[in-house]
Amino acid sequence: MILHERNVYGDCGDAARLEAQVRADLQAGGNARLAGDDGAGDGAAADDVAAGDGAGQAGRWSVEAWRLAAVPERMRGGRAAAEAALRAVDPEGYARSRNFLDGRVTGLSPYLRHGVLALGEVRDAALAAAGAGAEKLVQELAWREYWQRVYVALDGAVGADLEADKTGVVARARELPEDVREAQTGLRCMDAWSGQLQRSGYLHNHARMWMAAYLVHWRRVRWQAGAAWFREHLLDGDAASNDLSWQWVASTFGSRPYFFNRENLERYTGGRFCEGCALAGRGCPMEGSYEELAVRLFGTGAETAAGMATESGDGRWPAGRLRRVKGAAVAAADKPVRRPLIWVHAGSLNPKQEALRRYPEAPVVFVWDGEWLERDRVSAKRLAFVAECLREMPERMWIARVERGGLAELLRGLCARLGADGVVAQETAEAVVRMRGEPVGWVREPRFCDGTEELGELDLRRFSRFWQRVQRRAMQSSGYKR
Ligand SMILES: Cc1cc2nc3c(=O)[nH]c(=O)nc-3n(C[C@H](O)[C@H](O)[C@H](O)COP(=O)(O)OP(=O)(O)OC[C@H]3O[C@@H](n4cnc5c(N)ncnc54)[C@H](O)[C@@H]3O)c2cc1C
């Protein structure tokens, strides 16, 4: 359904007005699941980690359960904020310190996830700032590109094991443990990160790895339960990067399980969690050598755990489909369009995006996609971020809302109404998979490793193989200008 024939979010100067507008728009249309409120979150204290954003309501997603204004700490949405964050990037400091919790990481992921910044643009900025000294950062950016390509090659089917579980563990819990959600495990580190995740929507990469390993290997929870919880709260929550990273930790998309010990955590956190932790020296489950932990967690020695490494893709597992993937393009097909309707989606929230520049007069629509909102149980923090991005989009942008399955139909109807002969949108893995089979003119932002014709076929079963092939291209600037 069409909600507004112009971008009303641009008029919402303060958070309260933006919240009221977004809330009204999400409630319009009567999707019982989206609008069905149970009152949770009303009067939620801003510092209550389990309130105000729908936390603790497994299986439900409620517009009423969130308050934009009640989100205490998070990154601001929008291109202006993204450009400021990009200017602050220090590639050499990043290379030296990125594994430390207080290292010089970029904080760019929410902008990259929502297409406010393009991956190629960040790479170009890093190369301009540090030349060859940017390689470590470029390699980390390549992880995003890699997960996106895997996601498209598997047609978005990343929610089930891609390879055999190599831990030997058979029984796993299906639900996220309550003490983890409530930040009551007694482990200072995990409780702090549980709170930070739910309050701010951001966790450092190392904290994500530690938390995921703790849940999957120590608590024996199915990786899908942790991944869903992360997607709900992360501002950068993304099916490709998130679910595939969880699979990498779990060993269902990697040669061996990722785990760690207390010493490793202490080193990269500067000891701030172990100090004063009630379990320090008194039963910390992460205490021990890697060999001891391998025996405790997997009932085997570390050598045997490493020996469990197997080549993926012998045809019995979906990862086999990644053995030979066309390197040239992510999208299946482009469609030439003369009078386009520009579809803005949750992965293309950049007011300077190529599609808008190429067709300055074309009608534009942003669609609140009920399928995404419901699947990821998108939290208040994330909605606030998206709404702030929308505020900076063109005034002529229409706002629409669609329920499960109706996206292509809505866009076709709009084309007919506005005299457009096709839909044009920024190419992202999620949008391509969402619109599979529909004729869309995909606009490519400068790609991370363009000119990929010469890459022929890529073996996407492991990042290392991908990186080996694209490294030279990835370290070249695209000469991209906004
Ligand atoms: C269990 C788990 C879940 C994750 N879920 C997500 C997710 O939902 N969305 C998401 O964008 N990233 C995810 N990541 C990857 C990574 O943790 C985040 O991209 C990174 O921490 C974001 O912070 P940053 O922007 O400061 O990263 P930086 O370290 O500054 O890196 C710069 C950029 O490179 C990319 N990048 C860096 N490391 C990775 C990586 N390992 N995988 C993919 N991209 C990477 C990101 O786009 C990031 O913004 C996950 C990692 C793990 C272990």
The ligand as an SDF file (V2000), in Angstrom:
LIG
                    3D

 53 58  0  0  0  0  0  0  0  0999 V2000
   29.1390  -13.9750   14.9450 C   0  0  0  0  0  0  0  0  0  0  0  0
   29.3630  -12.7940   14.0180 C   0  0  0  0  0  0  0  0  0  0  0  0
   28.2790  -12.1150   13.5030 C   0  0  0  0  0  0  0  0  0  0  0  0
   28.4830  -11.0460   12.6220 C   0  0  0  0  0  0  0  0  0  0  0  0
   27.3840  -10.3940   12.1010 N   0  0  0  0  0  0  0  0  0  0  0  0
   27.5640   -9.3840   11.2220 C   0  0  0  0  0  0  0  0  0  0  0  0
   26.4530   -8.7170   10.6460 C   0  0  0  0  0  0  0  0  0  0  0  0
   25.2860   -9.0540   10.8770 O   0  0  0  0  0  0  0  0  0  0  0  0
   26.6970   -7.6820    9.7860 N   0  0  0  0  0  0  0  0  0  0  0  0
   27.9730   -7.2890    9.4860 C   0  0  0  0  0  0  0  0  0  0  0  0
   28.1200   -6.3370    8.7100 O   0  0  0  0  0  0  0  0  0  0  0  0
   29.0300   -7.9180   10.0020 N   0  0  0  0  0  0  0  0  0  0  0  0
   28.8820   -8.9510   10.8600 C   0  0  0  0  0  0  0  0  0  0  0  0
   29.9730   -9.5780   11.3860 N   0  0  0  0  0  0  0  0  0  0  0  0
   31.3170   -9.1990   10.9080 C   0  0  0  0  0  0  0  0  0  0  0  0
   32.0550   -8.1540   11.7490 C   0  0  0  0  0  0  0  0  0  0  0  0
   32.0470   -8.5280   13.0870 O   0  0  0  0  0  0  0  0  0  0  0  0
   31.4550   -6.7690   11.6150 C   0  0  0  0  0  0  0  0  0  0  0  0
   31.3300   -6.4160   10.2610 O   0  0  0  0  0  0  0  0  0  0  0  0
   32.3560   -5.7270   12.2770 C   0  0  0  0  0  0  0  0  0  0  0  0
   32.6150   -6.0610   13.6090 O   0  0  0  0  0  0  0  0  0  0  0  0
   31.6700   -4.3820   12.2080 C   0  0  0  0  0  0  0  0  0  0  0  0
   32.3790   -3.4020   12.9300 O   0  0  0  0  0  0  0  0  0  0  0  0
   33.2800   -2.3320   12.2070 P   0  0  0  0  0  0  0  0  0  0  0  0
   32.5270   -1.6520   11.1450 O   0  0  0  0  0  0  0  0  0  0  0  0
   33.8790   -1.4920   13.2870 O   0  0  0  0  0  0  0  0  0  0  0  0
   34.3590   -3.2860   11.5500 O   0  0  0  0  0  0  0  0  0  0  0  0
   35.8600   -3.0400   11.0490 P   0  0  0  0  0  0  0  0  0  0  0  0
   36.7180   -4.0310   11.7420 O   0  0  0  0  0  0  0  0  0  0  0  0
   36.2190   -1.6060   11.1850 O   0  0  0  0  0  0  0  0  0  0  0  0
   35.8150   -3.4650    9.5450 O   0  0  0  0  0  0  0  0  0  0  0  0
   35.4590   -2.5840    8.4820 C   0  0  0  0  0  0  0  0  0  0  0  0
   34.3470   -3.2000    7.6710 C   0  0  0  0  0  0  0  0  0  0  0  0
   34.7930   -4.4110    7.0750 O   0  0  0  0  0  0  0  0  0  0  0  0
   33.7420   -5.3710    7.0660 C   0  0  0  0  0  0  0  0  0  0  0  0
   34.1390   -6.5070    7.8890 N   0  0  0  0  0  0  0  0  0  0  0  0
   35.1340   -6.5650    8.8060 C   0  0  0  0  0  0  0  0  0  0  0  0
   35.2300   -7.8040    9.3240 N   0  0  0  0  0  0  0  0  0  0  0  0
   34.2660   -8.5350    8.7390 C   0  0  0  0  0  0  0  0  0  0  0  0
   33.8450   -9.8840    8.8420 C   0  0  0  0  0  0  0  0  0  0  0  0
   34.4660  -10.7570    9.6420 N   0  0  0  0  0  0  0  0  0  0  0  0
   32.7970  -10.2960    8.0930 N   0  0  0  0  0  0  0  0  0  0  0  0
   32.1720   -9.4410    7.2470 C   0  0  0  0  0  0  0  0  0  0  0  0
   32.5410   -8.1570    7.0960 N   0  0  0  0  0  0  0  0  0  0  0  0
   33.5630   -7.7170    7.8340 C   0  0  0  0  0  0  0  0  0  0  0  0
   32.5230   -4.7020    7.6650 C   0  0  0  0  0  0  0  0  0  0  0  0
   31.7120   -4.2040    6.6320 O   0  0  0  0  0  0  0  0  0  0  0  0
   33.1340   -3.5730    8.4860 C   0  0  0  0  0  0  0  0  0  0  0  0
   32.2750   -2.4820    8.6340 O   0  0  0  0  0  0  0  0  0  0  0  0
   29.7960  -10.6600   12.2740 C   0  0  0  0  0  0  0  0  0  0  0  0
   30.8800  -11.3540   12.8080 C   0  0  0  0  0  0  0  0  0  0  0  0
   30.6690  -12.4080   13.6820 C   0  0  0  0  0  0  0  0  0  0  0  0
   31.8600  -13.1410   14.2370 C   0  0  0  0  0  0  0  0  0  0  0  0
  1  2  1  0
  2  3  1  0
  2 52  2  0
  3  4  2  0
  4  5  1  0
  4 50  1  0
  5  6  2  0
  6  7  1  0
  6 13  1  0
  7  8  2  0
  7  9  1  0
  9 10  1  0
 10 11  2  0
 10 12  1  0
 12 13  2  0
 13 14  1  0
 14 15  1  0
 14 50  1  0
 15 16  1  0
 16 17  1  0
 16 18  1  0
 18 19  1  0
 18 20  1  0
 20 21  1  0
 20 22  1  0
 22 23  1  0
 23 24  1  0
 24 25  2  0
 24 26  1  0
 24 27  1  0
 27 28  1  0
 28 29  2  0
 28 30  1  0
 28 31  1  0
 31 32  1  0
 32 33  1  0
 33 34  1  0
 33 48  1  0
 34 35  1  0
 35 36  1  0
 35 46  1  0
 36 37  1  0
 36 45  1  0
 37 38  2  0
 38 39  1  0
 39 40  1  0
 39 45  2  0
 40 41  1  0
 40 42  2  0
 42 43  1  0
 43 44  2  0
 44 45  1  0
 46 47  1  0
 46 48  1  0
 48 49  1  0
 50 51  2  0
 51 52  1  0
 52 53  1  0
M  END
$$$$
